[in-house]
Amino acid sequence: MTDEKVGGCVSQHHKGDEFEIIELSLRVLVYRDEDENGKWAALALEMDLRGYGDDPDAALNELREAVEAQVSFALFNNDPSMINFPAEKKYFEVFDKVHSKSISAIIFGDMAPANASGPPDYYARSLKIPDPHVIAAMKAGDCWAHA
């Protein structure tokens, strides 16, 4: 068993065949949002939460904080419906197209469309949900944990 410090909390991980830890991720569509003066937006599809920033990484970091806050708030209210709140269907469709193109680009070595002069308009990303031990710490109110 090993100890890992996460956001002020210490968690213990078991190694071996005792149990399997499954990492779950949210699908994230990153895009330029013209409604936000061209800032980058990162949309967590399964939770309909957004983060904004001057670049994709800043938007993803803000989204990570929003997801952690929403998970903590849902736990505080004991309300699972505050977590399972999907974005509009059109965003899932865009994500699926971008994700498929990204896989093909990685496999075939063409990372940018032939006519691209700058960064793509959309990126398919994932955001790991807080680990079970972080969620347990949130439930217990032991600390504010950042996954």
N, C-alpha and C positions, 0 to 999 in steps of 0.2 A: 504494500500500500504506500502511496506517495502523497505528500501534502503539496498543495498549490495555492498560492495567495492570489485571490481574485477580488479586485475592488475592495480591499480591506477585509475580506472574508477568507478564511482558510478552508479549502475543501480537501476531501480525501478521495483518491481514485484507487480502486482495486484493480490489480492486474491479474491476469490468468483467466480461467474458465468460469469464475464465479457468476459473472453476469456480463451482458453485452451492453455497451453504451452506444446509442444511436444518435448521431448528430443530425439535427433537423435544420433546414434553412428556409427562409422566406425567399420567394422569387422577387427580384427587384428590377424595375425598369428605370433606367437612368436616361434623361432626355433634357433638352433645352426647353424651358417653359416660357413661351412668349407672353403669357399672362403675368409673369413675374419678371418682366424686363429682360428676358433672355437669360436669366439665371438658370443654373442646372438644377433639376429636380430628380430626386430618387424616390420612387414609389414602391412601397412594399405591397405587392398585389393581394396577399391573403389578409392584410389588416387595413388596407386603404389608408395608410399613413404616408406622409411625405416629409422629406428633408430637402432643404434648399442650400445652395452654395455657389460661390464664384467658379467652382470647378467640380467635376464629378466626385472627387474624393471628399470635398467639403460637404457636398450634398449627402453622400453616404454616411459620413460621420454624424451629421445632424439627424439623419434617419435612425441610426443606431441608438442614439439617445432617446428619440421619440418612441421607438419600440420598447426599450427598457422601461421608460416611464409608463407606457400603456400597459405593459405586463404587470408592473407593480400596482398600478391603479386598479386593474381588473382583479388582482389577487386581494387587494384591500377591500374591494366591494364584493368579493366572491361571486363574480359575474363573468362566466365564460363567453357570453355574447359580446363582450367588449374586446375580445381577441379575434373571433371569427367573424370578420366584417370585410368581405372581399371588395376590391375595387370594381369599377365598371368593366363589363365584358370586353370592351374595345381595347383596354390596356393589356388584358391577357392575350388577346389576338396579336397585338403588336409585339409583345414579349416573345410569343411562340415563333414569329417570323424572324425576329432579331436573333433569338437563341439558335434557331436552325442555321441561319447564315453564319453565325459565329462558329458553330461546330464545323461546318464545311470549310470555313476560312482556316481554322486551325489544322484540320486534316490535310487540306490541299495546299497549305502554305500561303494563301492569298489573304493577308490580314486586313486589307482595305479594298473597297470597290475600285474598279479601274478609273472611274471618273471622280474620285474623291480628292478634293483639294485641301481639306481640313479634317478635323475629327468627325466621326459619324454623328448623326443626329440622335441615335439611340444606342444604348448599351444594355445587354442582358447581364445581370449580376445576381449574386445571392448574398443573403445576410443571415448569418448563423443566429438562431434564436438563443436567448440566454440558456446556459447549461442547466440541467436539473438541479445541481447543487446551488447554483446562483438563485434559481427560482425558490428553492427551499429556504434560502437565507432571506429572500424577500418576504416569503410567507411568515417566517418567524420574526421578521422585523429586526434581525440582528444587525444589518448594515444595509447601506445603499450599495448594491453590487453592479459593477460594469462588466459585462461579459466580453 
